[in-house]
């Protein structure tokens, strides 16, 4: 039987492991960790931090991050910013996308990460929508997304880093950013099948994990629950209808779309009962013990299924590469060269504006 912490991928404060967080980790024994820009100051510091986190759990943890390229590249805090999905798709050279995937995998393993929360498999339908997808999508139609996201995914996985497709069932038509509020996606099932779901279905067998986003899809579940907490959507569609074999991970339950509407215990237990094997809790480490306690109440049948999925994911995790500043510097130069080859020398020198919305509970 699992303990509640086994379902949790937790965020941590600061750039080094403090005693209070270490005590929480030792108590809860989370499935793993997610790092953000706030945790990253310098290459050697980051690897030391990851090693310290690993040392507090009794199992091989999932160590994850959002390293997509462009604006959503956490590692740009201590190195070069890879080109974004949009920049690479606009360039239209598959070899550059394959290089991006391989370099992403290599640098993540150098820092001790074993799962990347990428690729984005959403299709871009309107670049001006105020949602979370700006410049992050691999194509303007499902075939383009499948080709480009697939190329990135394969070369990254070849380097020993697992992938996570996001954001099922599709954020393309979400008009607001779920970091702040819960979007309503008024798409019919047929529309979803004809557009948003095509790339997800095409790549499903190659994605180690699938992330479920936070949005209302009235055509899929009229109960009012967001997709991440909907058993009809997660278990019913992704698992039963599609037969998706990989791990299922909820998007961050600390986002405004969820915390604005649900208490912690309800959101985490609903997420796992709905079919998510792992839940992301990124910004409130002090509440992790409470979440773990609530997750100890998951029904035995659902717990057994999640336990198998998490064990299967853990079996696939590769160990870190051995770190040296020289190894990092060499890789960083290659990433910058990829940026130059994609954008040209002048445009490569300008970084993305960090205009992404933040979770309203992100206080550290």
C-alpha atoms as a printed R data frame, in Angstrom:
    type eleno elety resid chain resno       x      y       z
1   ATOM     1    CA   UNK     A     1   0.000  0.000   0.000
2   ATOM     2    CA   UNK     A     2   1.289  3.433  -0.891
3   ATOM     3    CA   UNK     A     3   1.692  6.331   1.479
4   ATOM     4    CA   UNK     A     4   0.274  9.675   0.431
5   ATOM     5    CA   UNK     A     5   3.595 11.297  -0.445
6   ATOM     6    CA   UNK     A     6   4.158  8.796  -3.232
7   ATOM     7    CA   UNK     A     7   1.778 10.701  -5.506
8   ATOM     8    CA   UNK     A     8   3.408 14.101  -5.032
9   ATOM     9    CA   UNK     A     9   5.900 15.971  -7.197
10  ATOM    10    CA   UNK     A    10   6.753 18.961  -5.005
11  ATOM    11    CA   UNK     A    11   8.303 22.350  -5.590
12  ATOM    12    CA   UNK     A    12  10.991 23.579  -3.199
13  ATOM    13    CA   UNK     A    13  12.060 27.089  -2.133
14  ATOM    14    CA   UNK     A    14  15.421 28.771  -2.581
15  ATOM    15    CA   UNK     A    15  18.700 27.826  -4.217
16  ATOM    16    CA   UNK     A    16  19.819 25.351  -1.595
17  ATOM    17    CA   UNK     A    17  18.109 22.807   0.605
18  ATOM    18    CA   UNK     A    18  17.090 24.376   3.921
19  ATOM    19    CA   UNK     A    19  16.516 22.353   7.097
20  ATOM    20    CA   UNK     A    20  12.753 22.919   7.166
21  ATOM    21    CA   UNK     A    21  12.212 21.689   3.589
22  ATOM    22    CA   UNK     A    22  14.584 18.763   4.155
23  ATOM    23    CA   UNK     A    23  12.521 17.719   7.191
24  ATOM    24    CA   UNK     A    24   9.294 17.841   5.141
25  ATOM    25    CA   UNK     A    25  10.897 15.738   2.398
26  ATOM    26    CA   UNK     A    26  12.161 13.134   4.866
27  ATOM    27    CA   UNK     A    27   8.726 12.909   6.470
28  ATOM    28    CA   UNK     A    28   6.606 12.837   3.297
29  ATOM    29    CA   UNK     A    29   8.954 10.884   0.979
30  ATOM    30    CA   UNK     A    30   7.475 12.490  -2.168
31  ATOM    31    CA   UNK     A    31   7.628 10.769  -5.549
32  ATOM    32    CA   UNK     A    32   9.907 13.552  -6.675
33  ATOM    33    CA   UNK     A    33  10.618 17.211  -7.220
34  ATOM    34    CA   UNK     A    34  10.017 20.009  -9.694
35  ATOM    35    CA   UNK     A    35  12.503 22.882  -9.930
36  ATOM    36    CA   UNK     A    36  11.947 26.437 -11.153
37  ATOM    37    CA   UNK     A    37  14.026 29.501 -11.971
38  ATOM    38    CA   UNK     A    38  13.959 30.438  -8.286
39  ATOM    39    CA   UNK     A    39  16.044 27.318  -7.550
40  ATOM    40    CA   UNK     A    40  18.743 28.049 -10.125
41  ATOM    41    CA   UNK     A    41  21.679 30.411  -9.610
42  ATOM    42    CA   UNK     A    42  24.739 28.706 -11.147
43  ATOM    43    CA   UNK     A    43  25.536 25.365 -12.814
44  ATOM    44    CA   UNK     A    44  27.447 23.727  -9.946
45  ATOM    45    CA   UNK     A    45  24.911 25.052  -7.406
46  ATOM    46    CA   UNK     A    46  22.015 23.521  -9.350
47  ATOM    47    CA   UNK     A    47  23.613 20.073  -9.583
48  ATOM    48    CA   UNK     A    48  24.475 20.173  -5.875
49  ATOM    49    CA   UNK     A    49  20.865 21.112  -5.058
50  ATOM    50    CA   UNK     A    50  19.493 18.231  -7.150
51  ATOM    51    CA   UNK     A    51  21.930 15.800  -5.498
52  ATOM    52    CA   UNK     A    52  20.887 17.054  -2.044
53  ATOM    53    CA   UNK     A    53  17.189 16.543  -2.864
54  ATOM    54    CA   UNK     A    54  17.904 13.019  -4.089
55  ATOM    55    CA   UNK     A    55  19.685 12.286  -0.828
56  ATOM    56    CA   UNK     A    56  16.568 12.954   1.288
57  ATOM    57    CA   UNK     A    57  14.366 10.211  -0.230
58  ATOM    58    CA   UNK     A    58  14.689  6.449   0.086
59  ATOM    59    CA   UNK     A    59  13.834  5.753  -3.563
60  ATOM    60    CA   UNK     A    60  14.940  7.020  -6.973
61  ATOM    61    CA   UNK     A    61  12.947 10.262  -7.263
62  ATOM    62    CA   UNK     A    62  11.439 11.803 -10.361
63  ATOM    63    CA   UNK     A    63  13.346 15.087 -10.805
64  ATOM    64    CA   UNK     A    64  11.548 17.295 -13.270
65  ATOM    65    CA   UNK     A    65  11.509 20.794 -14.750
66  ATOM    66    CA   UNK     A    66   9.902 22.765 -17.603
67  ATOM    67    CA   UNK     A    67  12.642 23.016 -20.232
68  ATOM    68    CA   UNK     A    68  10.799 23.612 -23.484
69  ATOM    69    CA   UNK     A    69  12.861 26.349 -25.144
70  ATOM    70    CA   UNK     A    70  12.298 30.109 -25.403
71  ATOM    71    CA   UNK     A    71  10.399 31.756 -22.558
72  ATOM    72    CA   UNK     A    72   9.756 28.451 -20.771
73  ATOM    73    CA   UNK     A    73  13.390 27.427 -20.262
74  ATOM    74    CA   UNK     A    74  14.189 27.306 -16.573
75  ATOM    75    CA   UNK     A    75  17.870 26.580 -17.230
76  ATOM    76    CA   UNK     A    76  18.341 29.982 -18.883
77  ATOM    77    CA   UNK     A    77  18.887 31.209 -15.306
78  ATOM    78    CA   UNK     A    78  22.389 29.737 -15.505
79  ATOM    79    CA   UNK     A    79  23.094 29.444 -19.223
80  ATOM    80    CA   UNK     A    80  21.946 29.945 -22.794
81  ATOM    81    CA   UNK     A    81  18.279 30.134 -23.745
82  ATOM    82    CA   UNK     A    82  17.380 27.552 -26.390
83  ATOM    83    CA   UNK     A    83  15.106 28.713 -29.212
84  ATOM    84    CA   UNK     A    84  11.363 28.386 -28.630
85  ATOM    85    CA   UNK     A    85   9.083 25.892 -30.357
86  ATOM    86    CA   UNK     A    86   7.639 28.725 -32.451
87  ATOM    87    CA   UNK     A    87  11.095 29.962 -33.497
88  ATOM    88    CA   UNK     A    88  12.117 26.452 -34.514
89  ATOM    89    CA   UNK     A    89   8.886 25.701 -36.371
90  ATOM    90    CA   UNK     A    90   9.129 29.054 -38.205
91  ATOM    91    CA   UNK     A    91  12.670 28.163 -39.293
92  ATOM    92    CA   UNK     A    92  11.310 24.896 -40.648
93  ATOM    93    CA   UNK     A    93  14.449 22.738 -40.378
94  ATOM    94    CA   UNK     A    94  13.771 19.405 -38.670
95  ATOM    95    CA   UNK     A    95  17.484 18.855 -38.012
96  ATOM    96    CA   UNK     A    96  17.547 21.922 -35.750
97  ATOM    97    CA   UNK     A    97  14.564 20.550 -33.802
98  ATOM    98    CA   UNK     A    98  16.331 17.205 -33.426
99  ATOM    99    CA   UNK     A    99  19.443 19.010 -32.178
100 ATOM   100    CA   UNK     A   100  17.289 20.919 -29.698
101 ATOM   101    CA   UNK     A   101  15.820 17.675 -28.356
102 ATOM   102    CA   UNK     A   102  19.215 15.996 -28.005
103 ATOM   103    CA   UNK     A   103  20.860 19.006 -26.330
104 ATOM   104    CA   UNK     A   104  17.892 19.390 -23.980
105 ATOM   105    CA   UNK     A   105  18.173 15.763 -22.929
106 ATOM   106    CA   UNK     A   106  21.910 15.981 -22.457
107 ATOM   107    CA   UNK     A   107  21.919 19.132 -20.348
108 ATOM   108    CA   UNK     A   108  19.030 17.941 -18.186
109 ATOM   109    CA   UNK     A   109  20.840 14.714 -17.374
110 ATOM   110    CA   UNK     A   110  24.001 16.647 -16.608
111 ATOM   111    CA   UNK     A   111  22.061 18.489 -13.883
112 ATOM   112    CA   UNK     A   112  20.419 15.287 -12.592
113 ATOM   113    CA   UNK     A   113  16.932 15.690 -14.090
114 ATOM   114    CA   UNK     A   114  15.256 12.573 -15.455
115 ATOM   115    CA   UNK     A   115  11.880 13.844 -16.720
116 ATOM   116    CA   UNK     A   116  11.175 16.967 -18.763
117 ATOM   117    CA   UNK     A   117   7.677 18.463 -18.708
118 ATOM   118    CA   UNK     A   118   7.760 18.738 -22.501
119 ATOM   119    CA   UNK     A   119   6.860 18.642 -25.332
120 ATOM   120    CA   UNK     A   120   3.816 20.891 -25.571
121 ATOM   121    CA   UNK     A   121   1.466 18.961 -27.875
122 ATOM   122    CA   UNK     A   122  -1.160 21.697 -28.108
123 ATOM   123    CA   UNK     A   123  -1.758 23.099 -31.582
124 ATOM   124    CA   UNK     A   124  -1.581 26.867 -32.117
125 ATOM   125    CA   UNK     A   125  -4.897 28.241 -33.332
126 ATOM   126    CA   UNK     A   126  -4.636 31.879 -32.381
127 ATOM   127    CA   UNK     A   127  -1.358 33.339 -31.196
128 ATOM   128    CA   UNK     A   128  -3.170 36.333 -29.688
129 ATOM   129    CA   UNK     A   129  -5.281 34.440 -27.170
130 ATOM   130    CA   UNK     A   130  -4.341 35.434 -23.634
131 ATOM   131    CA   UNK     A   131  -3.678 31.871 -22.622
132 ATOM   132    CA   UNK     A   132  -0.517 30.132 -21.517
133 ATOM   133    CA   UNK     A   133   0.650 28.878 -24.929
134 ATOM   134    CA   UNK     A   134   2.285 31.962 -26.464
135 ATOM   135    CA   UNK     A   135   5.286 30.864 -28.609
136 ATOM   136    CA   UNK     A   136   5.230 27.385 -27.031
137 ATOM   137    CA   UNK     A   137   3.459 25.339 -29.708
138 ATOM   138    CA   UNK     A   138   5.101 23.164 -32.348
139 ATOM   139    CA   UNK     A   139   2.653 23.797 -35.168
140 ATOM   140    CA   UNK     A   140  -0.392 25.505 -36.648
141 ATOM   141    CA   UNK     A   141  -2.075 22.174 -37.441
142 ATOM   142    CA   UNK     A   142  -1.987 18.677 -35.925
143 ATOM   143    CA   UNK     A   143   0.328 17.220 -38.571
144 ATOM   144    CA   UNK     A   144   2.929 19.941 -37.991
145 ATOM   145    CA   UNK     A   145   2.733 19.465 -34.213
146 ATOM   146    CA   UNK     A   146   3.100 15.697 -34.587
147 ATOM   147    CA   UNK     A   147   6.146 16.058 -36.847
148 ATOM   148    CA   UNK     A   148   7.980 18.719 -34.838
149 ATOM   149    CA   UNK     A   149   7.072 17.723 -31.272
150 ATOM   150    CA   UNK     A   150   7.766 14.120 -32.253
151 ATOM   151    CA   UNK     A   151  11.261 14.969 -33.512
152 ATOM   152    CA   UNK     A   152  12.088 16.863 -30.305
153 ATOM   153    CA   UNK     A   153  10.627 14.080 -28.166
154 ATOM   154    CA   UNK     A   154  12.556 11.239 -29.801
155 ATOM   155    CA   UNK     A   155  15.982 12.863 -29.670
156 ATOM   156    CA   UNK     A   156  15.489 14.030 -26.082
157 ATOM   157    CA   UNK     A   157  14.445 10.554 -24.940
158 ATOM   158    CA   UNK     A   158  17.461  9.048 -26.716
159 ATOM   159    CA   UNK     A   159  19.603 11.008 -24.234
160 ATOM   160    CA   UNK     A   160  17.919  9.271 -21.287
161 ATOM   161    CA   UNK     A   161  15.407 11.932 -20.248
162 ATOM   162    CA   UNK     A   162  11.727 10.987 -20.117
163 ATOM   163    CA   UNK     A   163   9.041 13.160 -21.699
164 ATOM   164    CA   UNK     A   164   5.624 14.466 -20.729
165 ATOM   165    CA   UNK     A   165   3.121 15.636 -23.346
166 ATOM   166    CA   UNK     A   166   0.976 18.584 -22.340
167 ATOM   167    CA   UNK     A   167  -1.733 19.863 -21.856
168 ATOM   168    CA   UNK     A   168  -4.388 17.162 -22.433
169 ATOM   169    CA   UNK     A   169  -7.264 17.540 -23.418
170 ATOM   170    CA   UNK     A   170  -5.911 20.680 -25.133
171 ATOM   171    CA   UNK     A   171  -5.463 24.349 -24.205
172 ATOM   172    CA   UNK     A   172  -5.611 25.639 -27.791
173 ATOM   173    CA   UNK     A   173  -8.975 27.326 -27.379
174 ATOM   174    CA   UNK     A   174  -8.567 28.364 -23.742
175 ATOM   175    CA   UNK     A   175  -9.142 32.117 -23.632
176 ATOM   176    CA   UNK     A   176  -7.611 32.695 -20.196
177 ATOM   177    CA   UNK     A   177  -4.451 31.487 -18.512
178 ATOM   178    CA   UNK     A   178  -5.100 28.761 -15.892
179 ATOM   179    CA   UNK     A   179  -2.275 30.153 -13.751
180 ATOM   180    CA   UNK     A   180  -4.897 32.733 -12.780
181 ATOM   181    CA   UNK     A   181  -8.373 31.476 -13.556
182 ATOM   182    CA   UNK     A   182 -10.151 28.381 -14.823
183 ATOM   183    CA   UNK     A   183 -10.696 28.539 -18.595
184 ATOM   184    CA   UNK     A   184 -13.806 27.144 -20.243
185 ATOM   185    CA   UNK     A   185 -13.117 25.367 -23.537
186 ATOM   186    CA   UNK     A   186 -16.421 25.222 -25.402
187 ATOM   187    CA   UNK     A   187 -15.312 22.685 -28.001
188 ATOM   188    CA   UNK     A   188 -17.498 19.798 -29.065
189 ATOM   189    CA   UNK     A   189 -16.100 16.306 -28.810
190 ATOM   190    CA   UNK     A   190 -16.024 16.083 -32.602
191 ATOM   191    CA   UNK     A   191 -14.056 19.342 -32.874
192 ATOM   192    CA   UNK     A   192 -11.518 18.072 -30.326
193 ATOM   193    CA   UNK     A   193 -11.140 14.804 -32.234
194 ATOM   194    CA   UNK     A   194 -10.651 16.619 -35.543
195 ATOM   195    CA   UNK     A   195  -8.019 19.065 -34.275
196 ATOM   196    CA   UNK     A   196  -6.580 19.137 -30.742
197 ATOM   197    CA   UNK     A   197  -6.553 15.384 -30.095
198 ATOM   198    CA   UNK     A   198  -4.869 14.297 -33.318
199 ATOM   199    CA   UNK     A   199  -1.308 15.107 -32.238
200 ATOM   200    CA   UNK     A   200  -1.887 13.779 -28.699
201 ATOM   201    CA   UNK     A   201  -3.128 10.484 -30.141
202 ATOM   202    CA   UNK     A   202  -0.341 10.283 -32.736
203 ATOM   203    CA   UNK     A   203   2.392 10.761 -30.121
204 ATOM   204    CA   UNK     A   204   0.753  9.010 -27.144
205 ATOM   205    CA   UNK     A   205   2.741  5.776 -27.450
206 ATOM   206    CA   UNK     A   206   6.036  7.744 -27.442
207 ATOM   207    CA   UNK     A   207   5.241  9.966 -24.437
208 ATOM   208    CA   UNK     A   208   6.373  8.578 -21.074
209 ATOM   209    CA   UNK     A   209   3.823 10.731 -19.280
210 ATOM   210    CA   UNK     A   210   0.841 12.916 -20.116
211 ATOM   211    CA   UNK     A   211   0.003 16.108 -18.265
212 ATOM   212    CA   UNK     A   212  -3.652 16.947 -17.732
213 ATOM   213    CA   UNK     A   213  -4.395 20.660 -17.800
214 ATOM   214    CA   UNK     A   214  -6.950 22.699 -15.862
215 ATOM   215    CA   UNK     A   215  -9.956 23.725 -17.943
216 ATOM   216    CA   UNK     A   216 -13.674 23.101 -18.114
217 ATOM   217    CA   UNK     A   217 -14.733 21.093 -21.152
218 ATOM   218    CA   UNK     A   218 -18.564 21.096 -20.867
219 ATOM   219    CA   UNK     A   219 -18.891 18.723 -23.837
220 ATOM   220    CA   UNK     A   220 -16.703 16.115 -22.092
221 ATOM   221    CA   UNK     A   221 -17.882 16.529 -18.507
222 ATOM   222    CA   UNK     A   222 -20.887 18.654 -17.598
223 ATOM   223    CA   UNK     A   223 -20.295 18.316 -13.838
224 ATOM   224    CA   UNK     A   224 -18.334 21.566 -13.693
225 ATOM   225    CA   UNK     A   225 -15.111 19.877 -12.602
226 ATOM   226    CA   UNK     A   226 -11.947 20.949 -14.445
227 ATOM   227    CA   UNK     A   227 -10.278 18.334 -16.634
228 ATOM   228    CA   UNK     A   228  -7.529 17.644 -14.080
229 ATOM   229    CA   UNK     A   229 -10.125 16.612 -11.476
230 ATOM   230    CA   UNK     A   230 -12.524 14.871 -13.880
231 ATOM   231    CA   UNK     A   231 -12.673 11.076 -13.813
232 ATOM   232    CA   UNK     A   232 -14.741 11.149 -17.006
233 ATOM   233    CA   UNK     A   233 -11.873 12.888 -18.821
234 ATOM   234    CA   UNK     A   234  -8.732 11.408 -17.244
235 ATOM   235    CA   UNK     A   235  -9.823  7.833 -16.601
236 ATOM   236    CA   UNK     A   236 -12.688  7.663 -19.069
237 ATOM   237    CA   UNK     A   237 -11.088  9.186 -22.159
238 ATOM   238    CA   UNK     A   238  -7.302  9.060 -21.708
239 ATOM   239    CA   UNK     A   239  -7.059  5.647 -20.017
240 ATOM   240    CA   UNK     A   240 -10.099  3.660 -21.118
241 ATOM   241    CA   UNK     A   241 -10.903  4.975 -24.586
242 ATOM   242    CA   UNK     A   242  -7.387  5.782 -25.758
243 ATOM   243    CA   UNK     A   243  -5.680  3.046 -23.740
244 ATOM   244    CA   UNK     A   244  -2.889  5.467 -22.854
245 ATOM   245    CA   UNK     A   245  -0.168  3.337 -21.183
246 ATOM   246    CA   UNK     A   246   2.094  5.942 -19.554
247 ATOM   247    CA   UNK     A   247   1.972  7.886 -16.307
248 ATOM   248    CA   UNK     A   248  -0.603 10.656 -15.954
249 ATOM   249    CA   UNK     A   249   0.417 13.850 -14.143
250 ATOM   250    CA   UNK     A   250  -1.837 16.719 -13.101
251 ATOM   251    CA   UNK     A   251  -0.735 20.220 -13.991
252 ATOM   252    CA   UNK     A   252   0.203 22.303 -10.942
253 ATOM   253    CA   UNK     A   253  -2.611 22.136  -8.382
254 ATOM   254    CA   UNK     A   254  -1.251 25.377  -6.907
255 ATOM   255    CA   UNK     A   255  -2.528 27.328  -9.947
256 ATOM   256    CA   UNK     A   256  -5.318 29.862  -9.617
257 ATOM   257    CA   UNK     A   257  -7.640 27.680 -11.727
258 ATOM   258    CA   UNK     A   258  -7.658 25.194  -8.827
259 ATOM   259    CA   UNK     A   259  -6.791 27.079  -5.612
260 ATOM   260    CA   UNK     A   260  -9.463 29.662  -6.414
261 ATOM   261    CA   UNK     A   261 -12.140 26.946  -6.275
262 ATOM   262    CA   UNK     A   262 -10.999 23.928  -4.242
263 ATOM   263    CA   UNK     A   263  -9.333 23.257  -0.920
264 ATOM   264    CA   UNK     A   264  -6.029 21.401  -0.908
265 ATOM   265    CA   UNK     A   265  -7.279 18.042   0.394
266 ATOM   266    CA   UNK     A   266 -10.173 17.990  -2.064
267 ATOM   267    CA   UNK     A   267  -8.074 18.961  -5.075
268 ATOM   268    CA   UNK     A   268  -5.309 16.384  -4.494
269 ATOM   269    CA   UNK     A   269  -7.622 13.479  -3.708
270 ATOM   270    CA   UNK     A   270  -9.979 14.313  -6.580
271 ATOM   271    CA   UNK     A   271  -6.988 14.520  -8.940
272 ATOM   272    CA   UNK     A   272  -5.709 11.050  -8.052
273 ATOM   273    CA   UNK     A   273  -9.170  9.444  -7.921
274 ATOM   274    CA   UNK     A   274  -9.809 10.986 -11.373
275 ATOM   275    CA   UNK     A   275  -6.852  9.046 -12.788
276 ATOM   276    CA   UNK     A   276  -3.776 11.212 -12.278
277 ATOM   277    CA   UNK     A   277  -0.957  9.027 -10.909
278 ATOM   278    CA   UNK     A   278   1.138 12.008  -9.828
279 ATOM   279    CA   UNK     A   279   0.134 15.523  -8.783
280 ATOM   280    CA   UNK     A   280   2.253 18.658  -9.094
281 ATOM   281    CA   UNK     A   281   2.274 20.913  -6.015
282 ATOM   282    CA   UNK     A   282   4.775 23.573  -6.960
283 ATOM   283    CA   UNK     A   283   4.531 26.588  -4.673
284 ATOM   284    CA   UNK     A   284   3.435 25.733  -1.127
285 ATOM   285    CA   UNK     A   285   5.922 23.286   0.390
286 ATOM   286    CA   UNK     A   286   4.626 23.959   3.894
287 ATOM   287    CA   UNK     A   287   1.324 22.311   2.862
288 ATOM   288    CA   UNK     A   288   2.919 19.132   1.469
289 ATOM   289    CA   UNK     A   289   2.422 17.120   4.706
290 ATOM   290    CA   UNK     A   290  -1.288 18.043   4.682
291 ATOM   291    CA   UNK     A   291  -1.577 16.973   1.037
292 ATOM   292    CA   UNK     A   292   0.215 13.692   1.748
293 ATOM   293    CA   UNK     A   293  -2.136 12.972   4.661
294 ATOM   294    CA   UNK     A   294  -5.184 13.564   2.451
295 ATOM   295    CA   UNK     A   295  -3.713 11.309  -0.251
296 ATOM   296    CA   UNK     A   296  -3.431  8.489   2.272
297 ATOM   297    CA   UNK     A   297  -7.206  8.113   1.878
298 ATOM   298    CA   UNK     A   298  -7.204  7.159  -1.830
299 ATOM   299    CA   UNK     A   299  -9.356  4.101  -2.525
300 ATOM   300    CA   UNK     A   300  -7.340  0.836  -2.547
301 ATOM   301    CA   UNK     A   301  -8.224 -0.048  -6.141
302 ATOM   302    CA   UNK     A   302  -7.161  3.325  -7.495
303 ATOM   303    CA   UNK     A   303  -4.035  3.306  -5.295
304 ATOM   304    CA   UNK     A   304  -2.953 -0.055  -6.714
305 ATOM   305    CA   UNK     A   305  -3.217  1.190 -10.295
306 ATOM   306    CA   UNK     A   306  -1.315  4.410  -9.518
307 ATOM   307    CA   UNK     A   307   1.348  2.426  -7.674
308 ATOM   308    CA   UNK     A   308   1.951  0.270 -10.764
309 ATOM   309    CA   UNK     A   309   2.158  3.318 -13.030
310 ATOM   310    CA   UNK     A   310   4.613  5.124 -10.739
311 ATOM   311    CA   UNK     A   311   6.754  1.993 -10.378
312 ATOM   312    CA   UNK     A   312   6.822  1.586 -14.168
313 ATOM   313    CA   UNK     A   313   7.847  5.218 -14.627
314 ATOM   314    CA   UNK     A   314  10.563  4.859 -11.986
315 ATOM   315    CA   UNK     A   315  11.985  1.777 -13.729
316 ATOM   316    CA   UNK     A   316  12.629  3.911 -16.804
317 ATOM   317    CA   UNK     A   317  14.532  6.692 -14.987
318 ATOM   318    CA   UNK     A   318  18.182  7.055 -15.970
319 ATOM   319    CA   UNK     A   319  20.890  8.179 -13.527
320 ATOM   320    CA   UNK     A   320  22.535 11.612 -13.868
321 ATOM   321    CA   UNK     A   321  25.622 12.134 -16.004
322 ATOM   322    CA   UNK     A   322  28.757 13.034 -14.105
323 ATOM   323    CA   UNK     A   323  28.903 16.811 -13.730
324 ATOM   324    CA   UNK     A   324  31.802 19.162 -14.360
325 ATOM   325    CA   UNK     A   325  31.845 22.894 -15.091
326 ATOM   326    CA   UNK     A   326  33.719 22.094 -18.314
327 ATOM   327    CA   UNK     A   327  31.037 19.651 -19.468
328 ATOM   328    CA   UNK     A   328  28.387 22.271 -18.772
329 ATOM   329    CA   UNK     A   329  30.296 25.044 -20.573
330 ATOM   330    CA   UNK     A   330  30.728 22.857 -23.674
331 ATOM   331    CA   UNK     A   331  27.030 21.998 -23.786
332 ATOM   332    CA   UNK     A   332  26.026 25.593 -23.134
333 ATOM   333    CA   UNK     A   333  28.062 26.698 -26.164
334 ATOM   334    CA   UNK     A   334  26.253 24.137 -28.320
335 ATOM   335    CA   UNK     A   335  22.870 25.417 -27.116
336 ATOM   336    CA   UNK     A   336  23.834 28.988 -27.927
337 ATOM   337    CA   UNK     A   337  25.040 27.868 -31.358
338 ATOM   338    CA   UNK     A   338  21.658 26.228 -31.942
339 ATOM   339    CA   UNK     A   339  20.099 29.579 -31.074
340 ATOM   340    CA   UNK     A   340  22.327 31.353 -33.584
341 ATOM   341    CA   UNK     A   341  21.623 28.746 -36.282
342 ATOM   342    CA   UNK     A   342  17.885 29.181 -35.704
343 ATOM   343    CA   UNK     A   343  17.621 32.958 -35.300
344 ATOM   344    CA   UNK     A   344  20.789 34.465 -36.748
345 ATOM   345    CA   UNK     A   345  23.536 36.052 -34.638
346 ATOM   346    CA   UNK     A   346  21.814 39.382 -34.020
347 ATOM   347    CA   UNK     A   347  18.402 38.039 -32.972
348 ATOM   348    CA   UNK     A   348  20.067 35.283 -30.915
349 ATOM   349    CA   UNK     A   349  21.592 37.938 -28.641
350 ATOM   350    CA   UNK     A   350  18.138 39.123 -27.480
351 ATOM   351    CA   UNK     A   351  16.385 36.951 -24.910
352 ATOM   352    CA   UNK     A   352  12.669 36.246 -24.631
353 ATOM   353    CA   UNK     A   353  10.670 38.614 -22.475
354 ATOM   354    CA   UNK     A   354   9.813 36.779 -19.282
355 ATOM   355    CA   UNK     A   355   6.129 37.675 -19.544
356 ATOM   356    CA   UNK     A   356   4.671 34.363 -18.411
357 ATOM   357    CA   UNK     A   357   1.953 34.530 -15.814
358 ATOM   358    CA   UNK     A   358   2.703 33.157 -12.372
359 ATOM   359    CA   UNK     A   359   0.649 31.155  -9.964
360 ATOM   360    CA   UNK     A   360  -1.087 33.515  -7.501
361 ATOM   361    CA   UNK     A   361   0.289 31.442  -4.616
362 ATOM   362    CA   UNK     A   362   3.890 31.608  -5.835
363 ATOM   363    CA   UNK     A   363   5.351 33.595  -2.965
364 ATOM   364    CA   UNK     A   364   8.968 32.480  -2.859
